[in-house]
Amino acid sequence: MDSFAIISFPNPTTLPTAVAALLILLLIMKHLLFHSSKKRNYPPVAGTIFHMLFNLHRISEHQTSLSRKYKTFRILTPFGNYVFTVDPDNVEYILKTNFSNYGKGDINYQVMSDFLGDGIFAVDGDKWRQQRKIASFEFSTKVLRDYSSRAFKNYALKLTEIISKVASSNQMMDIQDLLMKFSLDSIFKIGFGVELGVLSGLQEGKAFSKAFDEASCQIVHRLVDIFWKVKRFLNIGSE
């Protein structure tokens, strides 16, 4: 069952003020959209950051629905636009043809750095190139390839055994959860030589998996919550 937060207003002037602020915000966004569209040919607008927030509990389904309607579209925010695309030509252009032009940017770095630090998934420029060079070299060695293959095979066998047991007992299974556990076990074994034991149900592995999921969800929340820095500063809410 979904839970809903109940918001209480301390005085009669709060609600009109909030409504007025929201209307002003929407007018500013409309003004920016109108003037920017006269200068360049932008992708169609499929919604605002508020639509993302309303659909956060089903964000994958929401994004999939929009992607079926528009191959490339924009989501408006008070501070800029998010552009989403499933167009193969655009994906190739971003990830290959003109990759250097599409960095993660400072905003995404701030959102992810508490969780990912200065890792390859959060940084741009020289830091990214240095880590990619190291990773590329390591994964090109035969020793690591052979070790990785054995690790993936072993955990795939464990995963198959779990799925077979659940299927034979005619029970429901969360395949996404199982694949996440498989990925964590494999990555930890290959990257750190550690047996995390998430698939096996070890307590430490379960605790880490839970913390990893919570941190990942927090990153997603930050991407659509324009007030996350304020919350973090005040140590309230989701922060």
N, C-alpha and C positions, 0 to 999 in steps of 0.2 A: 504494500500500500504506500502510495506516495505521501510524503509529509509536506505540510505547507507552513511557512513561517507567518505568524500573525504580527503585524506591525501596528503599534499603538502610537498615536500622535499626542504629544504633551500639551498642545494648546491649539485653539481653533485656527490660528494663522499658519500653522505648519503645512496643512494640506494645500491650501491655495498657493502658498509659496512654492511648494514642490511641483505643483501642476504648472505654474507659470514658468519655473525654471526648465521643466521638460519641454514646454512649448517653444521657449526661446532656443533651446538646444536643437529642436527639430527644424526651426526656421533657419538657424545658422547652417545646419547640414544641407537643407534644401537650397539655400543661397550658394553655398560652395559647390554643390552638385550642378546647379544651373550654369554657373559661370565657368566651371571647369569643362563641362560638356561642350561648350561653345568653342573651346580651343583645341581639344583633342577628341579622338574617337575612343571613348572608354567602353569597357564591357558593361553589360546591363546590370542594374542594381537588383539584387535578389532579396535584400532585407537589410536590417541594421543589427548592431551589436545586441540590441534588446531582444530581437528574435532569437539570436544565439543563446542568450541567457534563458529565455523561456523554454527553449528546447534542449537545454544542457543535459537533461536526464536521458535524452534520446538523440544525442548529437550526431552519431554516425548515420542513423536513419534519416535525420533532417538534412544532412549534407548530401547524402545519396540521392534524396528526392530532388534537391536543387540541381545536382549535377546531371540528372536525367533530363531536366528541363533546359538548363543552360550548360554548355560545355565549358564556358568561362564566365564568371560572374563576380560581382563585387558585394562586399558587406561593408556598410558605412559605419564608422565610429566617430566620436567627437574629435578625434585627433588625426584621422586619416582613414584610409580604406584598406580592407583586406581583399586581395584578389585570389580567387580559387579557380583552378582549371583542371579538367580531365581531358583536354584536347591533346592528342598524342604529339602534334606538331609543336604545341607550346611547351609540353613537358620536355621534349627533346631539345628545344631551344634553351630552356632554363637550365637543364641538367648537363647539357653537352655543348651546344653551339656557342652559347654566351654565358657559360657557367660563372665566370668571374664577376659578372655584373649583378648576380643575384645572391648576395650574401645574406646572412641571417639578420644582420643589423643590430644596433645597440639595444633596441626595445626587446627583441627576442632574447638577447644575451642576458639582460637584466631579469627577465622572466625565468630563464632556465638555470642561471649560474648557481643559485643556492643548491640546486639538485645535481647539476652536471659539472659545476666548476668551470675550468678552462679546458674541458675535454673536447674532442673533435666534433661532437654534435652541437656544441654551443658557441664555438669561436669562428672567426673569419681570418682572412689574410694570412700573414706569416705563421701565426700559431696553428692555423688549420693545415697549411702546407707542410709544416714540419711534422705534425702528427700523422698526416696522411702518408708522408714519405716513409716514416718509421713503420707504420702499419703495413704499407704496401710491401716493404722489404721482408718483414716478418712472415706475412702470409704467402709470400712467393717461395719460401724455403720448403724443401721436400719433407723435412722433419716435422714441421708444423702441420703441413697438409695431411701427412699420414696420421699424426696424433689427433688432429681434428676429426678425420674420417672415423677413427676408432671410437672417439667420444660420442659423436653424433649417432653412430650405429648402436652403441651400448644403450644410450638413453632412448633411442627410437624403439628398441626392443622392450625397455621398461614401459614406455608409453603404450605400445601395442598390447602388452600384457594387461595393463590397467583397463584399457578400452575393451578388451575381450571379456574380462571379468564382469564389467558393468553391463556389457551387451548381453551376456549369457544369463544375467539375473534380471533382464528386462527392466532395468532402471534408467532414469534420465541421467545425463551427464552434461557438465559444462565444458564443452570442447575448447572454448577460449581459455578458460582457466588451466586446463591440462596443457595446452600448447604454450602458455606463458611459463608454466612450471618446467616444461621440457626445455624451453629457451634459456631460462635462468640456470638450470643445472648444466646445460651444455656450455654456456658462455663462461660460467665460473670454473668449470673443469679445464677448458681450453685456455682461458685468460689468466687464471690464478693457480691452477693445479689443485683446486679445493673441491671437495665433494660437498656441495651445498645440501643435497638430499631433499629437495622440495617434492619431487615425485614420490620419494619414499616416505614422506610424511615426518621427517625429522623436525624436532621442535625449533631448532635454530633456523632451519631453512624456511619453515612456515612463518616465523617472526620476521625474517628478512623479506620474504615475499609480500607479506602484508604491508610492511613499511614502504617497500618499493612501489606497490600499487597506490598507496596513499600519496606518496610524493609525486607520482605520475599524474594522478587526478588533480593534485594541487596546481601543477603546471598548466593543465587544461583550463582550470578555473581562472588562473591569472590571465590567460590569453583573452578572456571575455569579460573580465572584471576590471573596469577602469579605476576602481578604488583600492586595488590590492596593496599598493604602496602605503596608503593611509592606514589600512587595516594592519599591515605589518608594523608600521611605526607605533600604532596604538596597542598592538598585540591583542587584537580583537577579531571576532568572526572566524573566517576560514584561515586567517594567518596567525 
